[in-house]
Amino acid sequence: MDKTFLQWKRQCLNKLDLSKKASVDEHIEHVVSLLNSCEEYFTTSSCSGRIILIDGAPERSDVQKQNCVWLFVSHKKCNCDDVVCAVARSSGDAVLKFEPFVLHVQCRRLDDAQLLHSVAINSGFRNSGLTVSKTGKIITAVRCTHGLEVPLSHEGKLLVEHEYINFLTQIANQKMEENLRRIHRFYHNLQTALSTEKLQKLQIPDPPSSQELQDSPHRRETEKGEAEEKEKIKTSVYRRRRKRQQHHQTDCCHGDGSSSGPELDNCVDLFT
């Protein structure tokens, strides 16, 4: 699985960026770099958040970005005049939208995905989630519902006053500010979580298996020492027996025959 994950990561990071901007947004470059520098993660898509004005076909009830004209887009705060100039070019149904930060990250293991998901939730991205594909790809999506979507024109005709566009622009800018604060919080929470996880892995090594304990040099040395000690005890007992037997024989030849055999046996038994 690890080899497959590394292959996926290499292929993803080496392929061309097919987004309209064709690069990582400035406000999340540090977040993307941090994740891609980790063995457990790599990013598959991202957007720091944007204010956009898109022009859709009048006959369509839904707004699909791939079938729309992008009249205006900004990844930072904008001003009302830019939006007014952009909506004046509308020939269909113009919609002003704010889309918050979104990030998709492929994770090596489920534990890694759960860690990232927890960081996202605690940072304010409460619509985040996990998916596992049939091929084993584990994806964490970091996202929230802090968005905005308001129609401004229909069939090229402006539906609202400039004053209302100015009001919507202020709301969109406030949402952008909150969005950037959440990104900042997410980055620092992620740094802390990754550092803590790394320290735990360093400080809590896996316990040795029973086979490793049996094969360890210290255990072999201990067993060898115990065997040598037992052999010394056996040798000592044998020598004492021989010495007492010889002494008994001497008493029988030169004594008066009053020495008792059972007493010697009892003495020898102490060493058995």
Residue pairs with C-beta under 8 A, 6 or more apart in sequence:
1 108
1 136
2 108
4 136
5 106
5 108
8 42
8 106
8 137
9 42
9 106
12 42
12 44
12 106
13 36
13 42
16 22
17 23
17 24
19 45
20 70
20 73
24 32
24 46
25 46
25 47
25 48
25 75
26 48
26 75
27 48
27 49
27 75
27 76
27 180
27 183
28 46
28 48
28 101
28 103
28 183
30 187
31 46
31 103
31 183
31 186
31 187
31 190
32 43
32 46
32 103
34 187
34 190
34 191
34 194
35 41
35 42
35 43
35 105
35 190
36 42
36 43
38 194
39 108
40 107
40 108
40 109
40 112
41 105
41 106
41 107
41 108
41 112
41 116
42 105
42 106
43 103
43 104
43 105
43 106
44 104
44 105
44 106
44 139
45 102
45 103
45 104
46 102
46 103
46 104
47 75
47 99
47 101
47 102
47 103
48 75
48 101
48 179
48 180
48 183
49 75
49 98
49 99
49 100
49 101
49 102
49 176
49 179
49 180
49 183
50 73
50 74
50 75
50 98
50 99
51 72
51 73
51 74
51 77
51 78
51 96
51 97
51 98
51 172
51 173
51 176
52 70
52 72
52 73
52 74
52 96
52 97
52 98
52 99
53 70
53 71
53 72
53 73
53 83
53 86
53 87
53 94
53 95
53 96
53 97
53 152
54 63
54 65
54 68
54 69
54 70
54 71
54 94
54 95
54 97
55 68
55 69
55 70
55 71
55 89
55 90
55 91
55 92
55 93
55 94
56 63
56 64
56 67
56 68
56 92
56 93
56 94
56 95
57 67
57 68
57 92
57 93
58 92
58 93
58 154
58 155
60 67
60 93
63 93
63 95
63 149
69 92
71 86
71 87
71 89
71 90
71 94
72 78
72 82
72 83
72 86
74 82
76 176
77 173
77 176
77 177
78 169
78 172
78 173
79 169
80 162
80 165
80 166
80 169
83 96
83 165
83 168
83 169
84 162
84 165
86 94
87 94
87 96
87 152
87 153
87 158
87 165
88 158
90 152
90 153
90 156
90 158
91 155
91 156
92 153
92 155
92 156
93 151
93 153
93 154
93 155
94 151
94 152
94 153
95 149
95 150
95 151
95 152
96 148
96 149
96 150
96 151
96 152
96 165
96 168
96 172
97 147
97 148
97 149
97 150
98 147
98 148
98 149
98 171
98 172
98 175
98 176
99 147
100 143
100 144
100 145
100 146
100 147
100 175
100 179
100 182
101 125
101 142
101 143
101 144
101 179
101 182
101 183
101 186
102 141
102 142
102 143
103 141
103 142
103 143
104 139
104 140
104 141
104 142
105 116
105 139
105 140
105 141
105 142
106 137
106 138
106 139
107 113
107 116
107 138
107 139
107 140
108 138
109 138
110 130
110 132
110 138
112 138
113 130
113 138
113 139
113 140
114 130
115 193
115 197
116 140
116 142
116 190
117 128
117 129
117 130
117 140
118 193
119 186
119 189
119 190
119 193
120 128
120 140
120 142
120 186
121 128
122 189
123 182
123 185
123 186
123 189
124 144
124 182
124 185
124 186
125 142
125 143
125 144
125 182
125 186
126 144
126 145
127 143
127 144
127 145
128 140
128 141
128 142
128 143
128 144
129 140
129 141
129 143
130 138
130 139
130 140
130 141
131 138
131 139
131 141
132 138
132 139
133 139
142 186
144 182
146 175
146 178
146 179
146 182
147 175
148 168
148 171
148 172
148 175
150 168
151 159
152 158
152 159
152 160
152 165
153 159
208 216
213 219
237 271
237 272
240 268
240 271
241 268
241 271
244 264
244 267
244 268
248 259
248 261
248 264
251 259
252 259
